[in-house]
Amino acid sequence: CMRESFAELKQAAERELDSLTALGVLGKAADREPIASAALLAIGRLAAADSAAQQVLLDRLSDPVSGDSAAAALARIDDPGVTTRLSTRLKDAKDETTRRRVALALRLNGSPAARDTLGRLVESKQGSPELRKEVAAWLARGR
């Protein structure tokens, strides 16, 4: 089965390869739709200590196939620098889909800095009124 062989490849990449090589292998796997999500979550584990892996995930936020998985992987990284990069990406996002994915990553992260960024989004004129309303509801439920 493709998923089982990918799981074995992923484990071997994480265990036996240096971060840059593992990132290359997993980046290629992320281009294959059936395993893209698992590959991006594995890249997320590398991204905890690797800014190049973080950038791969940030770049994938606008990808129509793997953007949601990239958002989930970014949300799991407990690093204030990632939250700062997501905040910048939220301000700079040109399309609503990417902006929603960045907001999702910040919501799932849940750190005080992520909540502050989402609060600024609600107060701004960035994004659609629907997104700002949804984010305001997320923030209200989280209190």
TIDRENRO-940478 format. One record per residue (C-alpha): residue in three letters; x, y, z. Coordinates in steps of 0.2 Angstrom, whole numbers, plus 5000, padded with zeros to 4 digits. Each point is the difference from the previous one (the first is absolute). Last residue first. Example, Ala and Ser with C-alpha at 12.3 -4.5 7.8 and 13.67 -1.06 7.14 Angstrom:
BEGIN
SER506849955036/ALA499449835003/
END
This chain:
BEGIN
ARG493951655133/GLY500249894985/ARG498250014994/ALA500150194998/LEU501749984990/TRP499249884988/ALA498450114998/ALA501150154996/VAL501049894987/GLU498349954992/LYS499550184999/ARG501750064993/LEU499849864987/GLU498350044995/PRO500550194998/SER501349944988/GLY501850035003/GLN500950155006/LYS498950155007/SER500849985017/GLU499349975017/VAL499649824997/LEU501849984993/ARG500850085015/GLY499149885011/LEU500649854989/THR501850075003/ASP499750025019/ARG499349825000/ALA501649934991/ALA501150105013/PRO499049935015/SER500349824992/GLY498549914993/ASN501049914986/LEU498349934993/ARG499450184998/LEU501650064993/ALA500149864987/LEU498150034996/ALA500450194997/VAL501449954988/ARG498849894991/ARG498750134999/ARG501250134993/THR500649874987/THR498249984994/GLU499650185001/ASP501450054988/LYS501450135000/ALA500749955017/ASP501350135006/LYS499250045017/LEU499649815004/ARG501849964994/THR500750125012/SER499049925014/LEU500549834995/ARG501950055000/THR499750075018/THR499149845005/VAL501549904993/GLY501250105010/PRO499049985016/ASP500449814998/ASP498949865005/ILE499749924983/ARG498449915000/ALA499050144991/LEU501349994985/ALA499649824997/ALA498150045000/ALA500250144988/ALA501149904988/SER498749865000/ASP498750134995/GLY501150074986/SER500349834993/VAL498949994984/PRO499650184996/ASP501850065005/SER499950175008/LEU500649945017/ARG501449904991/ASP501250145001/LEU499850025019/LEU500349815001/VAL501650004990/GLN500650165010/GLN499849905016/ALA501149864993/ALA501350134995/SER499950075018/ASP500449835008/ALA499849965018/ALA498149985002/ALA500049994981/LEU500649825000/ARG498449945008/GLY499050114988/ILE500849924986/ALA499349845006/LEU498350085000/LEU500350064982/ALA500449824995/ALA498549935008/SER498950134991/ALA500949974983/ILE499849815000/PRO498649984987/GLU500450164992/ARG501849984995/ASP500950165001/ALA500249985019/ALA501049854997/LYS501350114990/GLY500150115015/LEU500249855012/VAL501549954990/GLY500850175000/LEU499650035018/ALA500849845005/THR501550064991/LEU500150165008/SER499649935018/ASP501449874999/LEU499349824995/GLU499949855011/ARG498550015012/GLU498950134992/ALA500349934983/ALA499849825005/GLN498450045009/LYS499350104985/LEU500549854988/GLU499149885011/ALA498550105001/PHE500150024981/SER500049824998/GLU498549985011/ARG499150144991/MET500449924983/CYS499349835004/
END
